[in-house]
Amino acid sequence: MTFWRPRRVVALLVVVLLCVMFLVRPGANRLSSRIVRTVSLALGRPVEVGWVRLRLFPRPGFDLENFVVYDDPTFSAEPFLRAQNVNAVLRLRSLLRGRIEIARLNLSEPSLNLVRNDAGKWNVENLLERTSKTSVAPTGKSNSEKRPGFPYIELDSARINLKLGAEKTPFALTDADASLWQESENSWGLRLRATPMRADMNLTDTGTLRVEGSWQRAASLRETPLHFVAHWQGGQLGQETKLFYGLDKGWRGTFTTSLLLSGTPGDLAVGANGSVRDLHRYDVLGGGELDLAAECGAHFSSADHLLSDLSCKAPLDDGELGLHGDLQLTAQRLQYDLALRADAPAQAMVALLRHARNGVPDDLQASGRLNTRLRFTQNADAGQAEGDGGINDLRLQSESANLDLLLGDLPLTIVSAGERPHSKKQPAKKGTIKLGDALLAFGPVALPMGKTETASVRGTLSRSGYTLGLEGDAEIPRLLRTLGALGVPTPQVRAEGRAKLDLQMTGPWSGAPGQSSGKVQISSVRAQAQGLNQPVTVASADLLFQPEQIEVQNLRAFAAGAVLAGTMSLPRRCAAADCVTIFDLRADRVVLEQLNALLNPAAPKQSWYQFLSAGAQGSPYLRNLNAEGKISAGEFIARKLTADHVTANVELKDGKLRLTNLRAGLFNGTHIGEWTADFTAKPPSYSGTGTLQHVELNDLAQTMDDPWITGVANGTYRTTMAGLSASELLSSASVIFQVNAENGELPHLALRAGEPSAVRKLSAEVLLEDGSIKLQDGHLETAGETYQFQGSATIERVLNLTLTRNGTPAFTVSGTLSKPHVEAASETQAALKP
């Protein structure tokens, strides 16, 4: 009968079997020990399964929970593989033969530990060797094949950890999707897609790693033929440097690399290439895109861990950067013999510099050619480096930076780190240098720094940064333009003058600010600082560059008509609020009008200084400066008022000025006081208190061009005012002055006919407010009488006074200070002395 054909019988038996399994539901967990034993024998590792459940649909199989494969104890005490859920799909035909055979194994979110021991062996090596020696059918075996087939193994959203000995590194692959299968009788295949990461960092944009390859059966792992291709794409350099080094090195760009392995581990052909698109430092904007690429080839032997015949090439415009040699990783250290050769146009170096250092002009052009050969060796005893070369016919030009430097031939050589790059004017000696001390030195070369000025420049380059030494003479504008064009930090100031240099500069490639040390002697410098209305001329000064500050010594300068001398300490590398300038300055003479013309933002600027302009007008200079120190002046002149031997302690912070212990000789007497000024207010406000002792009143009268009083006086004052001009200050002034005088006279005032009024004692409180003067609580003791007085006066010296004696009005005084009109209260006219 046609119904009982073999295929129909088989199908019927399968249906009956599934129905029986569905109805009877045998205890799948009873098969747990059998499954564990089967997997354990296959892997050669202890296996543990927490629970097993039978699953019939959509395909018969098992769901395993808490699936653990333990590692070889010689590698790690942690499990080799752990998965919370594993799905095993059975081959239906194996059930008909009474066997359990897994066709597909899916591990969901497993954790896999790859361990390398101290001998350099990996924990997967034994598993690969065991698999290659096990006779199983390919994953896609034919129906007639009776041997068990190798299952198709899948890992979904896996995490692959890396351990070196007992230490678990932070490096791992996450979100890994992997597949493993047996392609044919003697070959296996692998696919992997994952994201590199490290556990101690929050990383993004590290790219995607893809691996695909196969290997074949062999007597040993070292003889196993293999072919693998790996691609790492889409990684951002900042995140990838953070991945490898634990910190962002500051580089930006998109990184792509590929790796090809072909052959056997004992003789493996290695090919690699990599590229970076839009390479630049994080703080460098503009300059166009810079793309770099390199390609390498080598042979690897696992027997002695030797990478031989290494050859790498990186094109640079019409030139090339090449690396050749051998590397060997022993149990003690990495040993190598590498030769680096560079043959490229100098403009390629400028392109790298423009993207590595902020501030390099976009139009900086270099002519000349780099030709250098370097060799680095490292054996079991020590490492060495040697080599030399140079840049021939080097010339740097930039229209935007007004730069044109003809340097000629710039020598390059390997030198020891102990050699100061600025200490010699002859080239460094060639020879073999201890590798740990090796640096690439350039120079010396004569650097034109003016019409007749020349400086010798030399320096060193290392993996981490640069050093630069300058010796000789330079025009300051040319010096600042040259350093700025090379990306070396320079002060933002416009200045004309000359400098004698003995300066060393160091800086990292990371883009962090560099450091300067050494000495610069400046002379005949005219500089314009932002916020000052006039330039400052420095006749001479010594600048000592130290790590935390610049010490200015032997300063002799001219500003606001004054000759300045003294010392200053300028802070470096500090937050704006913490940067305090320390000074001790002395001036021969300070004139208030000239000082106001320098500092007052409302004062007119002189147009012939415009060529020194520092840029757009900013905030008033004193509002942005934090400083403290001492000042002294031989004379301080405010119109007709002259003070001598002036000294004060000065504190300027956040736009507020404070003068303490302000001492001066005034009217042959002394002044001691304290003044403050607030330049953040609009308009600026001022306040002061002080005392006057033994003041000669006739000297005061001379400043008023009227000898109206003589004698000696003491007094105290308290004042406030605001404004930018003399009229604003006077109209806003509020002054309380308490005066006591004695042993003098009032020559214009005759309370007795024909006689000037003698002053044995005089005291009063003088108030200036709203432009008027009030006198109160006045006491006048003459040769024979004692009076009390009060009244007012104007700025124009018009008087309105009343004198009383024993509480009874005695006189009224009107007129002006120079011609007072005295009238007795009893209407008896007192004499008026002309």
Secondary structure by P-SEA (a helix, b strand, c coil): cccccaaaaaaaaaaaaaaaaaaaccccccaaaaaaaaaaaaacbbbbbcbbbbbcccbbbbbbcbbbbbccccccccccbbbcbbbbbbcaaaaaacbbbbcbbbbcbbbbbbbbcccccccaaaaaaaaaaccccccccccccccccccbbbbcbbbbbbbccccccccccccbbbbbbbccccbbbbbbbbbbbbccccccccbbbbbbbccccccccccccbbbbbbbccccaaaaaaaccccccccbbbbbbbbbbcccccbbbbbbccccccccccccccccbbbbbbbbcbbbbccccccccbbbbbbccccbbbbbbbbbbccccccbbbbbbbbccaaaaaaaaaacccccccccccbbbbbbbbbbbbcccbbbbbcbbbbcbbbbbbccccccccccbbbbbbbbccccccccccccccccccccccccccccccccccccbbbbbbbccccccbbbbbbccccaaaaaaaaaaacccccccccccccccbbbbbbbccccccccbbbbbbcbbbbbcccccbbbbbcbbbbbbcccbbbbcccccccccbbbbbbbbbbcccccccbbbbbbbbbccccaaaaaaaccccccccccccccccccccccccccccbbbbbbbcbbbcccccccbbbbbbbbcccbbbbcccccccccccccbbbbbbcccccbbbbbccccccccaaaaaaaacccccccccccccccccccccaaaaaaabbbbbbbbbcccccccccccccccccccbbbbbbbbcccbbbbccbbbbcccccccccccccccbbbbbbbbccccccccccccccbbbbbbcccccccccc
